[in-house]
Amino acid sequence: MEISETRSGRTLVLLPNGRIDAATAPLFHQRLLRSVDDGETSVLLDLMQLDYISSAGLRSLLTAAKRLQAGDGRFAVCSLSHNVREVFEVSGFDTIIEIHPDRAAALMSLT
């Protein structure tokens, strides 16, 4: 798994590529939380290139979202593939994580 990073205004956009599973979740967790701990207040995960996310990856999302919300920050995800969307729905994460159909809609919401 690779994670690309860009910025759109005040929002950090992270674009993971591949799978977030037992093998890659620790790296993903570390990268995501480092951004939050370094002071980011608006984070968007563009999941367009993500094929799969495990429960460990979902835990990382939840931890980041809670840390950002505690500091009046914002967190969202966008561009979920069918497989990733199913994981979000089955786990109930579609009700606790802000999900947008694409990057443009997400960025509009985060600003």
matplotlib code that plots the C-alpha trace (Angstrom):
import matplotlib.pyplot as plt

x = [0.0, 1.2, -0.3, -0.1, -0.6, -1.9, -3.4, -6.5, -6.6, -6.5, -7.5, -4.9, -6.0, -4.6, -5.0, -4.2, -3.6, -4.2, -5.4, -5.5, -5.4, -3.5, -0.2, -0.6, -2.9, -0.1, 1.6, -1.7, -2.6, 0.8, 0.6, -3.0, -2.5, 0.8, -1.0, -3.6, -1.0, 1.1, -1.8, -3.9, -7.5, -9.1, -8.4, -9.9, -9.3, -9.9, -10.5, -10.7, -7.7, -8.5, -9.5, -10.1, -10.2, -10.1, -11.4, -7.9, -8.1, -11.6, -10.3, -7.7, -10.3, -12.4, -9.4, -8.5, -12.0, -12.4, -9.1, -10.1, -13.6, -12.1, -10.1, -12.9, -11.4, -13.1, -12.6, -14.3, -13.8, -14.8, -14.9, -15.5, -15.5, -18.3, -16.3, -15.1, -18.6, -20.0, -17.4, -18.5, -22.2, -21.9, -19.8, -22.0, -19.2, -21.4, -23.3, -20.3, -17.9, -18.7, -18.8, -19.0, -19.4, -16.3, -13.4, -15.1, -18.2, -16.1, -13.9, -17.0, -18.3, -15.0, -14.5]
y = [0.0, 3.5, 6.8, 9.9, 13.3, 16.5, 19.7, 21.6, 24.8, 23.9, 20.3, 17.5, 14.9, 11.4, 8.9, 5.3, 2.8, -0.9, -2.7, -1.8, -5.1, -6.8, -6.3, -2.7, -1.3, -0.4, 1.8, 3.4, 4.0, 5.6, 7.9, 9.0, 9.7, 11.5, 14.0, 14.6, 14.8, 17.2, 19.7, 19.0, 20.1, 19.1, 15.6, 13.9, 10.3, 9.8, 6.0, 5.9, 3.6, 1.5, -2.1, -3.4, -2.1, -4.4, -3.8, -2.6, 0.1, 1.1, 1.5, 3.9, 6.0, 6.1, 7.1, 9.9, 11.1, 11.2, 13.1, 15.6, 16.1, 16.6, 19.5, 21.0, 19.5, 17.8, 14.3, 12.8, 10.0, 10.0, 7.9, 4.5, 1.5, -0.9, -3.3, -0.7, 0.8, -2.6, -2.9, 0.6, -0.4, -3.8, -2.4, 0.7, 3.1, 4.7, 6.3, 7.6, 8.7, 11.5, 9.9, 11.8, 10.5, 12.3, 14.6, 17.8, 17.2, 16.3, 19.4, 21.6, 20.1, 20.4, 24.1]
z = [0.0, -0.9, 0.4, -1.8, -0.2, -1.6, -0.2, -1.2, 0.7, 4.4, 3.8, 3.7, 1.1, 1.6, -1.2, -0.1, -3.0, -2.7, 0.4, 4.1, 5.7, 8.7, 7.0, 5.9, 8.7, 11.1, 8.5, 7.5, 11.2, 11.9, 8.8, 9.4, 13.1, 12.5, 10.3, 13.0, 15.8, 13.7, 13.7, 10.7, 11.3, 8.1, 6.6, 3.6, 2.7, -1.0, -1.2, -5.0, -5.4, -2.3, -3.1, 0.5, 4.1, 7.1, 10.6, 11.6, 8.9, 10.1, 13.6, 12.3, 10.6, 13.8, 15.9, 13.5, 13.2, 17.0, 17.5, 14.9, 16.3, 19.8, 18.4, 16.3, 13.2, 10.3, 8.8, 5.7, 3.2, -0.5, -3.7, -2.1, -4.4, -4.2, -2.0, 0.4, 0.6, 1.6, 4.4, 5.7, 5.5, 7.1, 10.0, 10.5, 9.7, 7.0, 9.9, 11.9, 9.2, 6.8, 3.3, 0.0, -3.5, -4.9, -3.9, -5.1, -2.9, 0.1, -0.2, -0.5, 2.8, 4.6, 3.8]

ax = plt.figure().add_subplot(projection="3d")
ax.plot(x, y, z, "-o")
ax.set_aspect("equal")
plt.show()
